[in-house]
Each structure stands twice: as structure tokens, then as C-alpha cells.
Amino acid sequence: MQSQSSKSGVVYAAIAYVMWGVLPLFWNLLGEIDAGHLLAHRIVWSFVTMILVVLLLGKIRPFFKQIRDLFSDKRAFWGLFAASLTVSVNWLVFIWAVNSGHVLQSSLGYYINPLISILLAMIVLKEKSTRLQIVSFILAALGVIYLTFSYGVFPWVSFLLAISFAVYGLLKKVVTIPPMFGLTIETMFVTPLAILYLLFVPAAHSDPIPTGTAIILFLSGAATAAPLLLFAHGARRLSLTQIGLLQYIAPTLMLLLGVTLFGEAFTHAHLIAFSCIWGALVLYTISGIQLKRQTTKQLKQAQAAK
């Protein structure tokens, strides 16, 4: 049963990361809107989308019950509130980076992110790693460090993306609320702030929003909610270390988009760093296969002993 749950967790998380990996294409369609207003729209329409999902699935009563339970559980309340603020910071930085021509810095951020997730797993959740996994983490870290120093300046965009999403992943792991309700409440927390921002902060472009752009803004709710729901489902079925390694899917896709469609340069430093990172993935995969075989062998021996 646990193996089946882990497999479904991998599927959910992998699809989420693929969607995040191609998300720069979506936000690039809205490049004429400044990052602050785009974030505010994203929050509001994500909340509207989630409320519609709750209503369509007939879950409104359980949703209100979840809110009542949340207010009686301070740990869950503040955990989810912190998650809403953390993911909002991540969204803002990512939107700004994509629409300012820093897709490769975004990619770097999400390559650093798994390393921070692994560190949090070891410090906060006391998760253990095998020696081969530790070697793979060190190899990936060397690649990321090399790529970081190749920029010549501190890549604050990359580190803000990495830290904010690693903390968000940790919070989603420790706050046990159904993913659909969790995301709805997260966006509910920050929607009032987003509405106030839209009402009182002047936009960079005062022209009316074209119909096509308005439709894309509305769809930003679904584009945001879908991968987050999948991620939440996956996070509950996997260890934080497993989640950390799967996160390499998204930055790889971002890097490919940055180089092929957005015209950003893929340098010799990138080649060295990415070789280290993919080498680390190979080692981690081998370690996972070894652990699976060992677990299967132990189960067979236990059954035979009975």
C-alpha cells in the first residue's frame, strides 16, 4: 500500500513540476503588466478558481468546517498563513524574473531549491539519507555553487526562489490539511491584500486591459491552482528528500525554454554545472533502486520466516 502511495505521489509531483517548468511561457504572455499587479491578479483569480472547484465538487460545507477547525488549531493556522505568505513571495519573484529576462536565474533558483529542501528535511524532519544519496547531494551542490559563482554577482533572484519554495514545501508537509482546502485557504488569506493593491496602487500602464489579456489573467487562477494541488497531493505521499530531487524537472524545462525560446546564453559554466547536477540524479536513482531491492528482499525474508 505504501509503495502504491509513493508511486502516485511521484506521478502527482512530476506532473506539477512539468507544469511549473513551462509556466514561463504563460507569464510571458502578460509581460506588459507589472509584477506587483500581475501577482495580485494571480492571487485573486486563484482564490476564485479554488472556490469554484469547491462549489462544483459539493465540498462547501466541509470547507467551512475545515476553516472552523483551523481557527481552533493555532499550529495549523499559523503554518498555513505562513505558507500563503511564502508562496506569494515566490510568485512575485518568479513573475518579475520571467518578465525581466531572467529565466536562467529562475532555473538556477529551482536547482538550488532541492538542496535547501534536503537540508530542511535533515534538520527539521530528521530524515536520513544513504551514503550514495549524500554523494549525489554533494555533487549537485558543487554544480550549483560553480554556476552561482560564474554569474560574478550574488544571484538574489535565484536564492529567494529557492528558499521561499523550500520553506513552502516544508510547511505543506507538516500542515495536514486536504490539498484542495489548504490551497483555497492559502489564497483566501492573501486575497484581501491583493484586492487592496489592485484598488489603490496605480498600474505601470494606465490603459484599459484588452479582452485577450483579461482572459489570460482569469486563466492564471487555473494555471496556478492545478500544479499546486498536484504538488500538495504528491508532497503528502513522498518524503521531503524525494520531493527535493523531483524538483529538478522544472528548472530543466525552464533552462531549455530560456535558451531556445527566450534567447538567453547557455555558457560553458552552465554545461559544467548541469553535468554535475545530472550526474547527481543518476547516483540518486541508483540509490533508490538499491533501497527498493533491499526492502523487497527483507519483506520476502520476513514472509518466508512466518
C-alpha positions as CSV (number, residue, x, y, z in Angstrom):
1,M,0.0,0.0,0.0
2,Q,2.8,2.4,0.9
3,S,4.6,1.6,-2.3
4,Q,1.5,2.4,-4.3
5,S,1.0,5.6,-2.5
6,S,4.6,6.5,-3.2
7,K,4.2,5.8,-6.9
8,S,1.1,8.0,-7.1
9,G,3.0,10.7,-5.2
10,V,5.8,10.6,-7.8
11,V,3.2,11.0,-10.6
12,Y,1.4,13.9,-9.0
13,A,4.6,15.7,-8.2
14,A,6.2,15.1,-11.6
15,I,3.2,16.5,-13.4
16,A,3.2,19.5,-11.2
17,Y,6.9,20.2,-11.9
18,V,6.4,19.8,-15.7
19,M,3.6,22.4,-15.5
20,W,5.8,24.7,-13.5
21,G,8.6,24.2,-15.9
22,V,6.6,25.5,-18.9
23,L,4.9,28.3,-16.8
24,P,7.3,31.0,-18.1
25,L,5.5,30.7,-21.5
26,F,2.3,31.6,-19.8
27,W,3.6,34.6,-17.8
28,N,5.5,35.9,-20.9
29,L,2.1,36.5,-22.5
30,L,1.4,39.1,-19.7
31,G,4.7,40.9,-19.9
32,E,3.1,44.3,-20.3
33,I,1.6,44.1,-16.8
34,D,4.0,45.0,-13.9
35,A,4.9,42.2,-11.5
36,G,3.0,43.6,-8.5
37,H,-0.3,43.8,-10.3
38,L,0.2,40.5,-12.0
39,L,0.8,38.9,-8.6
40,A,-2.3,40.5,-7.2
41,H,-4.4,39.2,-10.2
42,R,-2.8,35.8,-9.8
43,I,-3.8,35.6,-6.1
44,V,-7.4,36.8,-6.7
45,W,-8.1,34.6,-9.6
46,S,-6.5,31.6,-7.9
47,F,-8.9,32.1,-5.0
48,V,-11.9,32.5,-7.3
49,T,-10.8,29.3,-9.1
50,M,-10.5,27.3,-5.9
51,I,-13.9,28.5,-4.6
52,L,-15.4,27.4,-7.9
53,V,-13.8,24.0,-7.6
54,V,-15.1,23.6,-4.0
55,L,-18.6,24.6,-5.1
56,L,-18.6,22.3,-8.2
57,L,-17.4,19.3,-6.1
58,G,-20.1,20.0,-3.5
59,K,-17.5,20.5,-0.7
60,I,-18.6,23.9,0.6
61,R,-19.8,22.5,4.0
62,P,-16.6,20.5,4.6
63,F,-14.7,23.6,3.6
64,F,-16.4,25.8,6.2
65,K,-15.9,23.1,8.8
66,Q,-12.2,23.0,7.9
67,I,-12.0,26.8,8.4
68,R,-13.6,26.4,11.9
69,D,-11.2,23.6,12.8
70,L,-8.3,25.7,11.5
71,F,-9.1,28.6,13.8
72,S,-9.1,26.2,16.8
73,D,-5.7,24.8,15.8
74,K,-3.1,27.5,16.2
75,R,-0.3,25.4,14.8
76,A,-2.1,24.6,11.6
77,F,-3.5,28.2,11.3
78,W,-0.1,29.9,11.5
79,G,1.5,27.2,9.4
80,L,-1.0,27.7,6.6
81,F,-0.8,31.5,7.0
82,A,3.0,31.3,6.7
83,A,2.6,29.1,3.6
84,S,0.4,31.7,2.0
85,L,2.9,34.5,2.5
86,T,5.8,32.3,1.5
87,V,4.3,31.2,-1.8
88,S,3.2,34.8,-2.5
89,V,6.9,35.9,-2.3
90,N,7.9,33.0,-4.5
91,W,5.2,34.0,-7.1
92,L,6.3,37.7,-7.1
93,V,10.0,36.9,-7.6
94,F,9.3,34.4,-10.3
95,I,6.9,36.6,-12.3
96,W,9.4,39.5,-12.1
97,A,12.3,37.3,-13.2
98,V,10.5,35.8,-16.2
99,N,9.2,39.1,-17.5
100,S,12.6,40.8,-16.9
101,G,14.6,38.3,-18.9
102,H,16.0,36.2,-16.1
103,V,14.6,32.8,-16.9
104,L,18.0,31.1,-16.4
105,Q,18.3,32.7,-13.0
106,S,14.9,31.3,-12.2
107,S,16.2,27.9,-13.4
108,L,19.2,28.2,-11.1
109,G,16.9,29.1,-8.2
110,Y,14.9,25.9,-8.7
111,Y,18.1,23.9,-9.0
112,I,19.3,25.3,-5.6
113,N,15.8,24.7,-4.1
114,P,16.1,20.8,-3.8
115,L,19.4,21.3,-1.9
116,I,17.6,23.5,0.6
117,S,14.7,21.1,0.8
118,I,17.1,18.3,1.6
119,L,18.8,20.4,4.3
120,L,15.4,21.2,5.8
121,A,14.4,17.5,5.7
122,M,17.6,16.6,7.7
123,I,17.3,19.5,10.2
124,V,13.6,19.8,10.8
125,L,12.1,16.4,9.9
126,K,15.2,14.3,10.9
127,E,15.0,12.4,7.6
128,K,18.1,10.2,6.9
129,S,20.0,9.7,3.7
130,T,22.2,6.9,2.4
131,R,25.9,7.4,1.6
132,L,25.3,7.3,-2.1
133,Q,22.5,9.9,-1.7
134,I,24.8,12.2,0.3
135,V,27.4,11.9,-2.5
136,S,24.7,12.8,-5.1
137,F,23.7,15.9,-2.9
138,I,27.4,17.0,-2.7
139,L,27.9,16.6,-6.5
140,A,24.7,18.6,-7.2
141,A,25.8,21.2,-4.7
142,L,29.1,21.6,-6.4
143,G,27.4,22.2,-9.7
144,V,25.1,24.8,-8.2
145,I,27.9,26.5,-6.4
146,Y,30.0,26.6,-9.6
147,L,27.1,28.0,-11.6
148,T,26.4,30.6,-8.8
149,F,29.9,32.0,-8.8
150,S,30.0,32.1,-12.6
151,Y,27.5,34.9,-12.5
152,G,30.0,37.2,-10.8
153,V,27.3,38.7,-8.6
154,F,25.2,37.3,-5.9
155,P,22.1,35.8,-7.6
156,W,19.5,37.1,-5.2
157,V,16.6,36.1,-7.5
158,S,17.8,32.5,-7.5
159,F,18.2,32.3,-3.8
160,L,14.8,34.0,-3.0
161,L,13.1,31.5,-5.3
162,A,15.0,28.6,-3.8
163,I,14.4,29.5,-0.1
164,S,10.8,30.5,-0.4
165,F,9.7,27.4,-2.2
166,A,11.7,25.1,0.0
167,V,10.0,26.6,3.1
168,Y,6.7,26.4,1.4
169,G,7.3,22.7,0.7
170,L,8.2,22.1,4.3
171,L,5.1,23.8,5.6
172,K,2.9,21.8,3.2
173,K,4.5,18.7,4.6
174,V,3.8,19.4,8.2
175,V,0.3,21.0,7.9
176,T,-2.0,18.1,7.4
177,I,-5.0,19.8,5.6
178,P,-6.6,18.3,2.5
179,P,-4.8,20.0,-0.5
180,M,-8.0,21.5,-2.1
181,F,-9.0,23.2,1.2
182,G,-5.4,24.1,2.0
183,L,-4.8,26.0,-1.3
184,T,-8.2,27.7,-1.0
185,I,-7.5,28.9,2.5
186,E,-4.0,30.0,1.5
187,T,-5.2,32.2,-1.3
188,M,-8.1,33.4,0.9
189,F,-5.6,34.7,3.4
190,V,-3.8,37.0,0.9
191,T,-6.7,37.9,-1.4
192,P,-7.8,40.9,0.7
193,L,-4.3,42.3,0.4
194,A,-4.3,41.6,-3.4
195,I,-7.6,43.4,-3.9
196,L,-6.4,46.4,-1.9
197,Y,-3.3,46.5,-4.1
198,L,-5.3,46.5,-7.3
199,L,-7.6,49.2,-6.0
200,F,-5.1,51.7,-4.6
201,V,-1.7,51.1,-6.3
202,P,-1.5,52.7,-9.8
203,A,-0.6,50.3,-12.6
204,A,2.5,50.9,-14.7
205,H,0.2,51.1,-17.7
206,S,-3.0,53.0,-17.2
207,D,-4.6,51.8,-20.5
208,P,-7.6,49.5,-20.2
209,I,-6.7,45.8,-20.2
210,P,-7.5,44.2,-23.6
211,T,-10.1,41.4,-23.6
212,G,-7.5,38.8,-24.6
213,T,-5.2,39.8,-21.7
214,A,-8.2,39.8,-19.3
215,I,-9.0,36.2,-20.3
216,I,-5.4,35.2,-19.7
217,L,-5.4,36.9,-16.3
218,F,-8.5,34.9,-15.4
219,L,-6.9,31.7,-16.6
220,S,-3.9,32.4,-14.3
221,G,-6.0,31.1,-11.5
222,A,-6.2,27.7,-13.1
223,A,-2.6,27.8,-14.2
224,T,-1.6,28.5,-10.6
225,A,-4.0,26.1,-8.8
226,A,-3.5,23.0,-10.9
227,P,0.2,22.4,-10.2
228,L,-0.1,23.5,-6.6
229,L,-2.9,21.0,-6.0
230,L,-0.9,18.2,-7.7
231,F,2.2,19.2,-5.7
232,A,0.2,19.1,-2.4
233,H,-1.1,15.6,-3.2
234,G,2.4,14.5,-4.1
235,A,4.0,16.1,-1.0
236,R,1.8,14.1,1.3
237,R,2.8,10.8,-0.2
238,L,6.6,11.4,-0.5
239,S,9.5,12.2,1.8
240,L,10.8,15.8,1.6
241,T,14.0,14.4,0.1
242,Q,12.1,12.7,-2.7
243,I,10.3,15.9,-3.4
244,G,13.6,17.7,-3.5
245,L,15.1,15.5,-6.2
246,L,11.9,15.6,-8.4
247,Q,12.2,19.4,-8.4
248,Y,14.9,19.1,-11.0
249,I,12.3,18.6,-13.6
250,A,11.0,22.2,-13.6
251,P,14.3,24.0,-13.8
252,T,15.5,21.8,-16.6
253,L,12.4,22.7,-18.6
254,M,12.9,26.4,-17.7
255,L,16.5,26.3,-18.9
256,L,15.5,24.7,-22.2
257,L,12.9,27.5,-22.6
258,G,15.4,30.2,-21.6
259,V,17.9,29.0,-24.2
260,T,15.7,28.0,-27.1
261,L,12.7,30.5,-26.9
262,F,13.9,33.4,-24.8
263,G,17.4,33.7,-26.3
264,E,19.4,33.5,-23.1
265,A,23.0,32.2,-23.4
266,F,24.0,28.7,-22.3
267,T,27.6,29.1,-21.3
268,H,30.5,26.7,-20.6
269,A,29.8,27.3,-16.9
270,H,26.2,26.1,-17.4
271,L,27.5,22.9,-19.1
272,I,29.8,22.0,-16.2
273,A,27.2,22.7,-13.6
274,F,24.4,20.8,-15.3
275,S,26.7,17.9,-15.9
276,C,27.3,17.7,-12.1
277,I,23.5,18.0,-11.4
278,W,22.5,15.3,-13.8
279,G,25.3,13.1,-12.5
280,A,23.8,13.6,-9.1
281,L,20.4,12.5,-10.4
282,V,21.9,9.3,-11.8
283,L,23.5,8.5,-8.4
284,Y,20.3,9.2,-6.5
285,T,18.3,7.0,-8.9
286,I,20.8,4.1,-8.4
287,S,20.5,4.6,-4.6
288,G,16.7,4.4,-4.9
289,I,16.8,1.2,-6.9
290,Q,19.2,-0.3,-4.4
291,L,16.9,0.6,-1.5
292,K,13.9,-0.7,-3.2
293,R,15.6,-4.1,-3.9
294,Q,16.8,-4.2,-0.3
295,T,13.3,-3.5,1.1
296,T,11.7,-6.1,-1.2
297,K,14.3,-8.7,-0.1
298,Q,13.7,-8.0,3.5
299,L,9.9,-8.3,3.0
300,K,10.3,-11.7,1.3
301,Q,12.6,-12.9,4.1
302,A,10.1,-11.8,6.7
303,Q,7.2,-13.6,4.9
304,A,9.3,-16.8,4.5
305,A,10.1,-16.7,8.2
306,K,6.4,-16.8,9.0
